[in-house]
Each structure stands twice: as C-alpha cells, then as structure tokens.
Amino acid sequence: MKTLLILCLVVATSCLKIGPEEYLVKYGYISSQHTFSDVDLAVRRFQKFAHIPETGMLDDVTVATMQMPRCGVPDFTADHRAKRFVASSSYWLNRTVTFAFENFNADLGEANTRRIIKAAFKAWSDVTNLVFIETPGTKATIMIRFGSGGHRCNYPFDGKGGVLAHAFYPDHGQVHFDEDEFYTENTSTGTNLFWVAAHEFGHALGLPHSDVYEALMYPFYKGYKANFKLPLDDTGAIQALYGCKNTAYTPLPIPQDAYPFSGMLLHRWQNAEGDAMHHIQPHVCRYPHNPDQISILTKFEAPKNYGEKIATRIEGYFEATQTGYYHFELCADHSAKLFVSSSSNPADKEEIVKVEQPTGQDYSKCKSAYGSYFRAGNKYYIEAVHKESSGDDYITVRASEPNGQKRLITDSEMQWALADTDIRVIVCKGRYEALACPNGYAIEIVKAAYGYSTSSSFSDKVKRLCNNQRSYSGSDCSAPSSNRIVTSLCQGKQQCLLYAHDTEFLDKCSRWSYSVLDVTYKCVQQGKQTLPPVTQAPTTTAPTSTASTKSPGSCSDKSNESDCKTWKSWGHCSYRHVREYYCPKTCGHCI
C-alpha cells in the first residue's frame, strides 16, 4: 500500500509545489474524507485523465504531471465529471454575453490585453451564435480580473507556475488570471494569454474539463500554438450548450419509393475525423440530422470502400417472421454499434453489440448478441452506426431466427419507413433531430412535450439515449404547451428540424433539470392529415397568431398565466416566442 505522507520527491525539482494527496482532493479525484483504497482508485483515475501510464502508483511521472501548469478548476465534481456533449444546467440563457475588465495584465498592457481577450472570446463565437460585447462597470455577465495571491477570492493563486487561472461556471461569471505569471503573445516564451483565456472562457460558458488531449478544455497548459483553430471536441461541447453557428437546414431529398417502402435507409457523413464511435459525438450540427448522402439499401450491408473519414448510419424496421429471441451479428471496419428496439419506436432502442477493431469480412470475427423478444408479424426498429477513418470500410448485419437459421437481413423483411404508425423519438437536450416522411406523405404530430418525466421507464430511456446519468426526484415537469410549437414547426411538412433546448422550448423544470423533447409523430398521405397543416416559422421567430386574434387588452386563455409570470421574473420575455407565443403581449405579462 502506497503512502501519501511523502512531502518531497525528486522529480524536476527537490520539493513539490503541491502534495499528491492535496492535489487529488483539490481537483476532485477524491473527497477530503477518504481511505487508502480510495487513493488507489483516484491515482488511476488521474493517470487515465492525464494520459500517462496507469500504474496506480505515485511514480515520478505521475507526481511530475501533478506539478505541471494547469487550470485551477477541478476535473471532477461531487457527481463525477459531466458527460461531454450533454447540455447541462450550467449555461447562459441569453446568447448575448457581456464582459468587463476589472484591471489589465501589467506585462501586456491594456491595449494588448483587451485585443487578446476579444480574440479568445471569438474562438467560441466562431462556432456558435454567441455574441460577446464589452461593457463598462461591474454588471457584466463575465467579469475579468488579474491578481496575485488571494486576489480578493476564496481560491488563492499559488505564485508562478501551478495554477495559471480559474473561472466560475454560470451563473457566477468570473474569470481570474494569476498576475504572477509572465503572460505573452505569439511566442513559446512565458505563458500564452490567448490559450489560457480561451480555456477559462470555456468554463465561464459552462464547459467542464475534457480528457481529450487535443482539446482546448484539457486542463494542462500545452504552450503556444500558431494558427489556432478550436478543436472538434470543444466545438461539439459548446454547440451542445448553445446551438450551431448557422441553423439553416436544407434537407436532402427523401428517396423515391412506393409503399410499403421496402429496404433500409442509409445516411452518410463525409469529412468526419477519427475512427472510433466517440468521434461521432462532437458533430452536434451534422449528426444525426444533416447527412451528406441518403440512399435505400436492399440488404443490411453498406457499399464497401466508400471513402475516407466517413460516418454511416443504417436504419429501418425489421418484421419478425417467428416468435422468440433473434440473434444478431455485426461485422465492421473500423468501429460500429448495433441498436435494436423492443418496438417500432426509435426511443426504445438499446445498444446490444459493438465492434472496436476490424472484424474481417468473412464473418469469422463478427461480434454478436441477442436482441429483444420478438413476436411474429410485429415490426422492430434497428439501427447500425459505423465510423471509419482510412483504409477498407464495410459494415454488415446478419440475423439468426429463433429456429437457428442465419442470414443477411434483406429488404424482404425490412422497411425504411412506416405509414400511419406512431413513431416516438426523444431529442436530447442540446441536440438536433430531423423528422422525415417519404414522398407523398406528410408529418402529423401526435403529441410532443419538452421537459422531464420522472417515471422510471422514461428516465432509463433518457439516460441511455442521451448519455445522461443524473438522478431525479420530484414531480413531472414537462410542458404541454411545447406541443403547439412542435406542431407549428412540423405539421404538414415532409421534413422538419427540431432543436431541443430551453431557449426554444421553455418548460416548468427550469434549466436546473435535464430536459428532453419527447415527440410522437406519424407519416400520413398528403391531404389526409387529421389536423390542418401549420406552416408558421420556427420558434426563434415564433408565430404571433395567438396574440393577434385577441382583442386589445383581453386575455381569454388563463391556462399558462402563472407560468408567464414566472418566466417574466426570470427575464425570459426577451425571447420572442415567449413574449408573443407563450405569453401574448395583450395579457400584460411581457410588456
């Protein structure tokens, strides 16, 4: 058993700036009340996070890494580290973020400090619709301070080296830089202010640390790098919180086909970096709603050797010919996952098998697993996702029936769309999703609500589909009024794009709960919708018909009056769809 009583080790210097035990507590790897067995696990967790050998020992490499210059924000919280690409409760509702300087860096001076700080903010506004505006005084969203030692903060700096800066998550909005550092610009000498500032502003906008070494939000300082471009990991994380830079959506044509829509639907994305499944996650503004190619397959097998840097998704509805458990095989190069639903609803899908290394195309090394219990004649949603970087690429799915017969899945038992069938999808918070129907058919919204249900079955779905591990208590808080907005966006259209976020669909949960957009729709023949088509603009320019049909000074609909009063107190009247759709001006709550 290792001991943490050593205060000085010979690493780069004769004495440590911070002891290992203090370090693990300070950065969230272990609580202040811990045992020696906790320490063993914490050391391994730190080594994994820092990309050093996971020895579990406080060796020289581990202790030296703990002395590296870094951000002062913890890597983990009491609930462990937040999942990447999951829109959390820590973000600013207003897309216009103001900032102000309390003082400036003495080494660079006021003019250079201001220019560098603005460039650091621009790294984030380049990939989102965030707007950063400098304002005088002390009432800005983000306050910037340079200071040494205690610097009028409960988290003192430690002198040159060690902690370079720290920031506070929304709604606190403070960023502090250690004035004992020698801040520089466009040189490897000293500490690059642009890098440190851009990193800290990520925290001030709501992002946690990332364990991706290439990421800007990696906690350790990596020095000056010319021609900076925000890495993909950080781009996906900030877009999950604040949306895409340009939400203009030009959907690809739905393939022509006649009912019953036999086959499987293939989506492909080009120029998708990486060869592992987790490399798909950062593509918030492209995946899964905005592919570069859509086509129909006659068998559950994508065309081979399509190209480099691609992501592929194949989906459809499998009709069981026998009752019992079906066994599925997945073959792929390089990595892939297979999801099988217990119904025709994509919301019920579960991952059953994954491939992390090339399996070969002769089926000898395919990965396999049993799916759900199928009943003959019923249809079940199946989805395969594939990621390839370079070299050969292929993905194939085979099925074994309950009687043991094994075969490649073909269009004789698959449909890529279902007509007049309720389809339920869950759009994760901070994500985009496209609803689509075949040619000649239009979307009919059955129901939709943005918020959260505390039922155990729904909670399990959200945790599984949205990579969210929070626990909940209390009553349901989904807002029925969301149904009207989804209907205005999608009803009567062949395709529509939904963005699940508090700024689009305000709910009764408030942003301290993890909400999702829960939508059920079906594809009906055009002209046969049970509800008339609604073609108003998206929620960012919400329809005003609700307000305009009422006489001045009247308020005939009192159903959401209490919500309007609450939202007004939160400052949400700045959103047009709240002001003119949820809470019409004539009701007097958002004037």
Secondary structure, 3 states (H helix, E strand, C coil): CCCCCCCCCCCCCCCCCCCHHHHHHHCCCCCCCCCHHHHHHHHHHHHHHHCCCCCCCCCHHHHHHHCCCEECCCCCCCCCCCCCCCCCCCCCCCCEEEEEECCCCCCCHHHHHHHHHHHHHHHHHCCCCCEEEECCCCCCCEEEEEECCCCCCCCCCCCCCCEEEEECCCCCCEEEEECCCCEECCCCCCEEHHHHHHHHHHHHCCCCCCCCCCCCCCCECCCCCCCCCCCHHHHHHHHHHHCCCCCCCCCCCCCCCCCCCECEEEEEECCCCCCCHHHCCCCCCCCCCCCCEEEEECECECCCCCCCCEEEEEEEEEECCCCEEEEEEEEEECEEEEEEECCCCHHHEEEEEEECCCCCCCCCCCEEEEEEEECCCCEEEEEEEEEECCCCCEEEEEEECCCCCEEECECCCEECCCECCCEEEEEECCCEEEEECCCCEEEEEEEEEEECCCCHHHHHHHHHHCCCCCCCCCCCCCECCHHHHHHHHHCCCCEEEEECCCCCCCCCCCCCCCCEEEEEEEEEECCCCCCCCCCCCCHHHCCCHHHHCCCCCCCCCCCCHHHHHHHHHCCHHHCHHHHHHHCCHHHCCCC
